[in-house]
Amino acid sequence: MPRVSTAPKPPLQADPAARRSLRARLRGGPLARAIGRADVRLYRLLREDAQHSSFELPIRRFSGLGEHAGLWLVLGLTGAAVDVRRRERWLRGARAVLGAYLLNTVLKLVVRRRRPALEALPALISTPTSLSFPSAHASSSFAAARAYSSLVPAAPLYAVATAMALSRVYLGVHFPSDIAAGALLGTAVGSAGRS
């Protein structure tokens, strides 16, 4: 059963860089303000209302499978090894996943948005960097779903990709807009790897 909090909501941001990021979005016009507010609302929904201690460990483990696109690269290479007739298609998909991951890394270095840091909602995992936008888990997951969906049924791929992306918000290391941008990037790059 989800934990219900009756305490008042804490101030929006604790980390100065995260505060600056949110303030910049709130000053950026009506669309940026709407995205900034929705980001915090959705983040709080997954971080407060959907939290339950029995979910944390399985979600942490599941999310760990997506580190550095690992799950998706293993899937592509396994497909190439097992499905000899379509080996090149599997390898093309794996290259798209790797490409999405690398492009995502470059974009993070350019954008330099800091990870969420809400006072009463510390992240439940550590991350290799403090950069948040776009989400590499979402990018590689949606690149894989798009690229491999011509080889295996699309519905399970997209279900796992969506769960992988949402796990990053649940664990407190991405805003929803980080995963939305990652999903769009991954879908675009995954289209190039689709045969």
C-alpha positions, 0 to 999 in steps of 0.5 A: 500500500503506498505511503500517504504523507500528511506533512506539508510539502517541503520547499521545491528545491534544496540543491542550488543548481537544481533551484537555478534550473527550475527558476530558469524554466519558470522564467522561460515563458509560459511553455517552459513554466508549464513544463517546470511545474509539471516536472515537479508535480509528476516527480513528487507523484512518483517519489511520494505517492507511489513510494513503498519500501517493498518496491525499492530494491526490485526497482533499483535492481531492474534500473541497474540493468539499464546502466550504460545501455547494458540490458539492450546491448546484451539483447542485441548481441544475443539476438545476433548470436542466436538468430544467424539469419538476421544477424546483421539486423540485430547488430544494426539495432545494437549499434543504434542503441550504442549510438543513442547512449553516446549521443545522450552523453554528449547532450548531457555535457552540453545541457548540464542540467543538474539532477533533482534535489528535493529536500525531503526526497533524496535520491535512492541510488547514486549516479556516475554523474550529477547531470540529468538531461536527457536520461540515458536510460530512457534514450537507450531503452527507447532506441532499443524498443524502436530498433528491435521491434522489427525483430521481436514483438514491439509491445513487450519492448516498449513496456520494458523501455517505459518501466526502465525510464520511469524507474529513474524518476521513482529512484529520484535521479531524473525529472519526467522531462529528462525521460521524455527527452530521452525517449524522443532521442532514443526513438529517433536514433532507434529508427536509424537502426531499424531494418 
